[in-house]
Amino acid sequence: MKFKLKALTATLFLGSSLLGVNAMAQLPQNATAIEVPAQSIQLTQEWDKIFPKSDKVEHRKVTFKNRYGITLVGDLYVPKNASGKLPAIAVSGPFGAVKEQSSGLYAQHLAERGFVTVAFDGSFTGESSGLPRNTASPEINTDDFVSAVDFLGSLDNVDREKIGVLGICGWGGFALNSAISDPRIKAVATSTMYDMTQVMADGYEIKMEPNPKVPYERTSPMTTEARYKMKQDLANARWEAAANGYSLNGKAEDHLTPQDKITAETPRFVREYSNFYKTKRGFHPRSVNSTTGWNTAMTPSFINMPILQRAGELKAPALVVHGEFAHSRYFGEDAYKALGSKNKELYIVPGANHTDLYDDVNGKIPYDKFEQFFKANLK
């Protein structure tokens, strides 16, 4: 009996040892070091913007870091022959655009009107650093704006008590969020804004028709069931993204319809986007919207993080500008209602659609309004 017990014990021990060997053989090797990939971006020195260079301002290409250690690249615009410490404005957007497009246009116009301005590329996009490429984050992009304020406040010719921010399209939401979180921002303006966390979680709350009524008719947001199905699809797609270092981008034609794929059934606002990003009017080779699609793994972080949940606590003066016929108008109206600022204004540009406020083609951008707002509140 004793022999049998010893034999059984030995067999169990041997069996468990073999199981252990088999189990260990399937585990990864012990990690011994971390190697962070180096990133080198050669910054373009020639004027490669979609708008002409002004002879009324000085222009410099600049860099600064955000708190995540990502180096951001911006275009600094300074009024010529200015003296003393000036008010300053950080500008960025639209979502998926670069500083050579709309944000630089706004920044240069405002510099002509007496402000020091910086138009910058958000983390992971354009000439700014960050890996993987072509991704976005509601928290990091909010900090990009705050870090631009840090940069402007470090300049000798800027009065750090007179710094504002201006966000275009999806960066309008980040601009508001940065002003809610950082009281150093003395005034905040948006132009044709989106709340990217709202649209990614709820979808477009408008009737998706090729030729809709204008203004667009509002519909209900995405249902809980539909959102869960979307999250399932996104989660399943993440297996492939993880296997590729989260560096996969969506297909360009799926992200934004190219001109030769537009049909009579293409929604009007998609046609408007394509007419800007996919044509000579607004195309830029570093713009996500002009070229490739966004990173495939980024959407879930937006779905679960509403950026304007403390909008009622904003104290800085706010100007929300939107086009009368913009499909995105409801984002601006919702944000305006939620803002706690005692000094706030919703300004609707007559006859303007969303992309009319991207450039000067249709002469719709109310530069005088932005100038008056910032001069009144950065003093």
C-alpha positions as CSV (number, residue, x, y, z in Angstrom):
1,M,0.0,0.0,0.0
2,K,2.9,2.3,0.9
3,F,4.5,1.5,-2.5
4,K,1.4,2.2,-4.3
5,L,0.9,5.5,-2.5
6,K,4.5,6.6,-3.3
7,A,4.1,5.6,-6.9
8,L,0.8,7.5,-7.1
9,T,2.4,10.6,-5.5
10,A,5.4,10.3,-7.9
11,T,3.1,10.0,-10.9
12,L,1.0,13.0,-9.8
13,F,4.1,15.1,-9.2
14,L,5.6,14.0,-12.6
15,G,2.3,14.7,-14.3
16,S,2.0,18.2,-12.8
17,S,5.6,18.9,-13.7
18,L,5.0,17.9,-17.3
19,L,1.9,20.1,-17.3
20,G,3.9,22.9,-16.0
21,V,6.5,22.5,-18.7
22,N,3.9,22.5,-21.4
23,A,2.1,25.5,-19.9
24,M,5.4,27.5,-19.6
25,A,6.3,26.6,-23.2
26,Q,3.3,28.6,-24.4
27,L,4.1,31.7,-22.4
28,P,6.1,34.6,-23.9
29,Q,9.7,35.1,-23.0
30,N,10.6,37.3,-20.0
31,A,10.7,40.9,-21.1
32,T,14.1,42.5,-20.5
33,A,14.0,46.0,-22.0
34,I,11.9,48.6,-23.6
35,E,12.9,50.1,-26.9
36,V,10.9,53.2,-27.9
37,P,11.0,53.7,-31.7
38,A,12.7,56.9,-32.7
39,Q,10.7,59.4,-34.8
40,S,12.2,61.9,-37.1
41,I,10.0,64.4,-38.9
42,Q,11.6,66.9,-41.4
43,L,9.7,70.1,-41.1
44,T,8.7,71.7,-44.4
45,Q,10.2,75.2,-44.8
46,E,8.5,76.4,-47.9
47,W,5.1,78.0,-47.8
48,D,2.8,75.0,-48.6
49,K,-0.5,76.4,-47.3
50,I,-3.8,76.6,-49.1
51,F,-3.9,80.4,-48.6
52,P,-1.4,83.1,-49.7
53,K,1.2,84.5,-47.3
54,S,0.4,87.9,-45.8
55,D,2.9,90.7,-46.0
56,K,1.5,92.2,-42.8
57,V,2.8,89.5,-40.4
58,E,6.0,87.8,-39.4
59,H,5.9,84.0,-39.7
60,R,7.9,81.4,-37.9
61,K,7.7,77.6,-37.7
62,V,7.8,76.6,-34.0
63,T,7.8,73.5,-31.8
64,F,6.6,72.9,-28.2
65,K,5.8,69.8,-26.1
66,N,2.6,68.8,-24.4
67,R,2.5,67.0,-21.1
68,Y,2.7,63.6,-22.7
69,G,6.1,64.4,-24.2
70,I,4.7,64.7,-27.7
71,T,6.3,67.5,-29.7
72,L,3.8,69.7,-31.5
73,V,4.6,71.8,-34.5
74,G,2.9,75.1,-35.1
75,D,3.0,78.2,-37.3
76,L,3.6,81.4,-35.3
77,Y,2.1,84.6,-36.7
78,V,3.1,88.0,-35.3
79,P,1.9,91.4,-36.5
80,K,4.7,93.3,-38.2
81,N,6.2,96.3,-36.4
82,A,4.3,95.4,-33.2
83,S,5.8,96.4,-29.9
84,G,5.2,95.5,-26.3
85,K,3.3,92.5,-24.9
86,L,0.4,91.5,-27.1
87,P,-2.7,89.4,-26.6
88,A,-2.4,85.9,-28.1
89,I,-4.6,83.2,-29.5
90,A,-4.0,79.4,-30.1
91,V,-5.9,78.0,-33.1
92,S,-6.4,74.5,-34.3
93,G,-8.8,72.4,-36.4
94,P,-10.7,71.2,-38.2
95,F,-10.7,67.6,-37.1
96,G,-8.5,65.7,-39.5
97,A,-7.0,68.9,-41.0
98,V,-3.5,70.5,-40.6
99,K,-2.3,73.9,-39.8
100,E,-1.7,74.6,-43.5
101,Q,-5.4,74.7,-44.0
102,S,-8.2,76.5,-42.0
103,S,-6.4,77.0,-38.7
104,G,-3.5,78.8,-40.3
105,L,-5.9,80.9,-42.4
106,Y,-7.7,82.1,-39.2
107,A,-4.4,82.6,-37.3
108,Q,-2.9,84.8,-40.1
109,H,-6.0,86.9,-40.3
110,L,-6.1,87.4,-36.6
111,A,-2.4,88.3,-36.5
112,E,-3.1,91.0,-39.1
113,R,-5.5,92.4,-36.6
114,G,-3.0,92.7,-33.8
115,F,-2.8,89.3,-32.1
116,V,0.1,86.9,-31.7
117,T,-1.3,83.6,-32.9
118,V,-0.1,80.0,-33.3
119,A,-1.9,77.5,-35.5
120,F,-0.7,74.0,-34.6
121,D,-1.1,70.4,-35.7
122,G,-2.6,68.1,-33.0
123,S,-0.7,65.1,-31.6
124,F,-0.1,62.2,-34.0
125,T,-1.1,64.3,-37.1
126,G,0.5,66.7,-39.6
127,E,4.1,67.6,-38.7
128,S,3.6,67.0,-35.0
129,S,5.1,63.8,-33.4
130,G,3.4,60.9,-31.8
131,L,2.9,57.2,-32.7
132,P,0.9,55.6,-34.0
133,R,0.0,58.1,-36.7
134,N,-3.4,59.6,-37.7
135,T,-5.0,59.0,-34.3
136,A,-6.8,61.3,-31.9
137,S,-7.6,61.4,-28.2
138,P,-10.2,63.6,-26.4
139,E,-7.8,64.1,-23.5
140,I,-4.6,64.5,-25.4
141,N,-6.1,66.9,-27.9
142,T,-7.5,69.0,-25.1
143,D,-4.1,69.1,-23.6
144,D,-2.7,70.1,-26.9
145,F,-4.6,73.4,-26.6
146,V,-3.5,73.9,-23.0
147,S,0.1,73.2,-24.1
148,A,-0.2,75.8,-26.8
149,V,-1.2,78.3,-24.1
150,D,1.9,77.3,-22.2
151,F,4.0,78.0,-25.3
152,L,2.4,81.4,-26.0
153,G,2.8,82.4,-22.4
154,S,6.5,81.7,-22.6
155,L,7.0,84.3,-25.4
156,D,8.5,87.7,-24.5
157,N,6.0,89.5,-26.7
158,V,2.9,87.9,-25.2
159,D,0.9,89.1,-22.2
160,R,0.2,85.8,-20.5
161,E,-2.9,87.3,-18.9
162,K,-4.4,87.8,-22.3
163,I,-4.4,84.4,-24.0
164,G,-7.4,82.9,-25.8
165,V,-8.2,79.8,-27.9
166,L,-10.1,79.3,-31.1
167,G,-11.2,75.8,-32.3
168,I,-12.6,75.0,-35.7
169,C,-14.9,72.0,-36.4
170,G,-14.0,69.1,-34.1
171,W,-11.3,71.2,-32.4
172,G,-14.0,73.6,-31.3
173,G,-15.1,71.0,-28.8
174,F,-11.5,70.6,-27.6
175,A,-11.1,74.4,-27.4
176,L,-14.2,74.6,-25.1
177,N,-13.0,71.7,-23.0
178,S,-9.5,73.3,-22.6
179,A,-11.1,76.6,-21.4
180,I,-13.4,74.7,-19.0
181,S,-10.3,73.0,-17.5
182,D,-7.8,75.9,-17.6
183,P,-8.8,79.3,-16.1
184,R,-5.7,80.8,-17.7
185,I,-7.7,80.8,-21.0
186,K,-9.4,84.2,-20.8
187,A,-11.6,83.8,-23.9
188,V,-12.7,80.9,-26.1
189,A,-14.3,80.9,-29.5
190,T,-15.4,78.2,-31.8
191,S,-16.2,78.1,-35.5
192,T,-18.5,75.6,-37.1
193,M,-17.9,73.3,-34.1
194,Y,-18.4,69.6,-33.5
195,D,-18.3,67.8,-30.2
196,M,-16.4,64.7,-31.4
197,T,-17.3,62.6,-28.4
198,Q,-21.0,63.3,-29.0
199,V,-21.0,62.4,-32.7
200,M,-18.9,59.2,-32.2
201,A,-21.2,58.0,-29.4
202,D,-24.6,59.1,-30.8
203,G,-24.0,59.3,-34.6
204,Y,-25.3,62.3,-36.6
205,E,-28.5,63.5,-35.2
206,I,-29.8,64.8,-38.5
207,K,-31.8,63.3,-41.3
208,M,-29.2,61.8,-43.7
209,E,-30.8,62.8,-47.0
210,P,-29.1,63.7,-50.3
211,N,-31.0,67.0,-50.5
212,P,-32.2,67.8,-46.9
213,K,-34.2,70.8,-45.8
214,V,-32.1,73.6,-44.5
215,P,-31.5,74.1,-41.7
216,Y,-31.2,70.3,-41.2
217,E,-33.9,68.5,-39.4
218,R,-32.8,67.0,-36.1
219,T,-33.4,63.3,-35.3
220,S,-32.9,61.1,-32.3
221,P,-29.4,60.0,-31.3
222,M,-28.2,56.4,-31.7
223,T,-29.9,53.9,-29.5
224,T,-28.2,52.0,-26.8
225,E,-28.5,48.7,-28.7
226,A,-27.1,50.2,-31.9
227,R,-24.2,51.7,-30.0
228,Y,-23.5,48.3,-28.4
229,K,-23.4,46.7,-31.8
230,M,-21.0,49.4,-33.0
231,K,-18.8,48.8,-30.0
232,Q,-18.8,45.0,-30.7
233,D,-17.6,45.7,-34.2
234,L,-14.9,48.1,-33.0
235,A,-13.7,45.7,-30.4
236,N,-13.5,42.8,-32.8
237,A,-11.5,44.9,-35.2
238,R,-9.1,45.7,-32.5
239,W,-7.6,42.2,-32.6
240,E,-6.1,43.0,-36.0
241,A,-5.1,46.5,-34.9
242,A,-3.3,45.0,-31.8
243,A,-1.4,42.5,-34.0
244,N,-0.2,45.5,-36.1
245,G,1.0,47.7,-33.3
246,Y,-2.3,49.8,-33.5
247,S,-0.9,51.4,-36.6
248,L,-3.7,50.5,-39.0
249,N,-5.6,53.2,-40.8
250,G,-9.0,53.0,-42.4
251,K,-9.5,53.2,-46.1
252,A,-9.4,56.7,-47.5
253,E,-12.5,56.2,-49.6
254,D,-14.5,54.9,-46.6
255,H,-13.4,57.9,-44.5
256,L,-14.5,60.6,-47.0
257,T,-16.0,60.0,-50.4
258,P,-13.6,61.1,-53.2
259,Q,-15.0,63.3,-56.0
260,D,-15.2,60.5,-58.6
261,K,-17.4,58.4,-56.2
262,I,-20.0,61.0,-55.4
263,T,-23.5,60.1,-56.6
264,A,-26.9,61.7,-56.4
265,E,-27.4,59.7,-53.1
266,T,-24.3,61.1,-51.3
267,P,-25.4,63.2,-48.4
268,R,-25.1,66.9,-49.0
269,F,-22.7,67.6,-46.1
270,V,-20.4,64.7,-47.4
271,R,-20.3,66.4,-50.8
272,E,-19.4,69.7,-49.1
273,Y,-16.5,68.0,-47.2
274,S,-15.2,66.3,-50.3
275,N,-15.4,69.5,-52.3
276,F,-13.0,71.0,-49.7
277,Y,-10.6,68.2,-48.8
278,K,-10.5,66.3,-52.0
279,T,-10.1,69.2,-54.4
280,K,-7.5,71.9,-55.1
281,R,-9.5,74.2,-52.9
282,G,-8.4,72.6,-49.6
283,F,-6.4,69.5,-50.3
284,H,-3.2,69.0,-48.3
285,P,-1.0,65.9,-48.4
286,R,-0.6,65.8,-44.6
287,S,-4.3,66.1,-43.9
288,V,-6.0,62.9,-42.8
289,N,-9.2,64.1,-44.5
290,S,-7.4,64.7,-47.7
291,T,-5.5,61.4,-47.8
292,T,-5.8,58.3,-45.7
293,G,-8.4,57.4,-43.0
294,W,-8.1,57.7,-39.2
295,N,-6.5,55.0,-37.1
296,T,-8.9,52.1,-36.7
297,A,-8.5,51.8,-32.9
298,M,-9.3,55.4,-31.7
299,T,-13.1,55.6,-31.7
300,P,-13.9,53.8,-28.4
301,S,-12.0,56.4,-26.3
302,F,-14.3,59.1,-27.7
303,I,-17.5,57.1,-27.1
304,N,-17.0,56.8,-23.3
305,M,-15.5,60.3,-22.6
306,P,-17.9,63.2,-23.0
307,I,-15.6,66.2,-23.2
308,L,-18.2,68.9,-22.3
309,Q,-19.7,67.3,-19.2
310,R,-18.7,70.3,-17.1
311,A,-19.6,73.0,-19.6
312,G,-21.8,74.6,-17.0
313,E,-18.6,75.5,-15.0
314,L,-17.0,77.6,-17.8
315,K,-16.4,81.1,-16.6
316,A,-14.4,82.5,-19.5
317,P,-16.3,84.6,-22.2
318,A,-17.4,82.4,-25.1
319,L,-18.3,83.0,-28.7
320,V,-19.9,80.1,-30.7
321,V,-20.0,80.8,-34.4
322,H,-22.0,78.5,-36.8
323,G,-23.4,78.5,-40.3
324,E,-27.1,78.9,-40.8
325,F,-27.3,75.9,-43.1
326,A,-24.5,73.8,-41.5
327,H,-25.3,70.2,-40.8
328,S,-23.3,70.6,-37.6
329,R,-25.3,73.6,-36.3
330,Y,-26.9,71.6,-33.5
331,F,-23.5,70.9,-31.9
332,G,-22.9,74.7,-31.5
333,E,-26.4,75.3,-30.2
334,D,-26.2,72.4,-27.7
335,A,-22.8,73.6,-26.5
336,Y,-24.0,77.2,-26.2
337,K,-27.0,76.3,-24.1
338,A,-24.8,74.2,-21.8
339,L,-22.0,76.8,-21.2
340,G,-22.0,78.5,-17.8
341,S,-20.3,81.7,-19.0
342,K,-22.2,84.8,-18.1
343,N,-20.6,86.4,-21.2
344,K,-21.5,84.1,-24.1
345,E,-22.9,84.6,-27.6
346,L,-24.2,82.3,-30.4
347,Y,-23.6,83.9,-33.7
348,I,-25.2,82.4,-36.8
349,V,-23.6,83.2,-40.2
350,P,-26.5,83.8,-42.7
351,G,-26.5,81.4,-45.6
352,A,-23.3,79.5,-44.6
353,N,-22.9,75.8,-44.6
354,H,-20.2,73.9,-42.5
355,T,-17.3,74.2,-44.9
356,D,-18.1,77.8,-45.9
357,L,-16.3,78.6,-42.6
358,Y,-13.2,76.7,-43.6
359,D,-11.8,79.2,-46.0
360,D,-12.4,82.5,-47.8
361,V,-13.8,81.0,-51.0
362,N,-17.4,82.2,-50.3
363,G,-16.4,85.1,-48.0
364,K,-18.4,83.8,-45.0
365,I,-15.9,83.7,-42.2
366,P,-16.8,86.6,-39.8
367,Y,-13.3,87.8,-39.0
368,D,-14.6,91.1,-37.7
369,K,-16.7,89.2,-35.2
370,F,-13.8,87.2,-33.9
371,E,-11.6,90.3,-33.7
372,Q,-14.2,92.2,-31.7
373,F,-14.8,89.3,-29.4
374,F,-11.1,88.7,-28.6
375,K,-10.2,92.4,-28.3
376,A,-13.1,92.9,-25.9
377,N,-12.1,90.0,-23.7
378,L,-8.3,89.9,-23.9
379,K,-7.7,93.3,-22.4
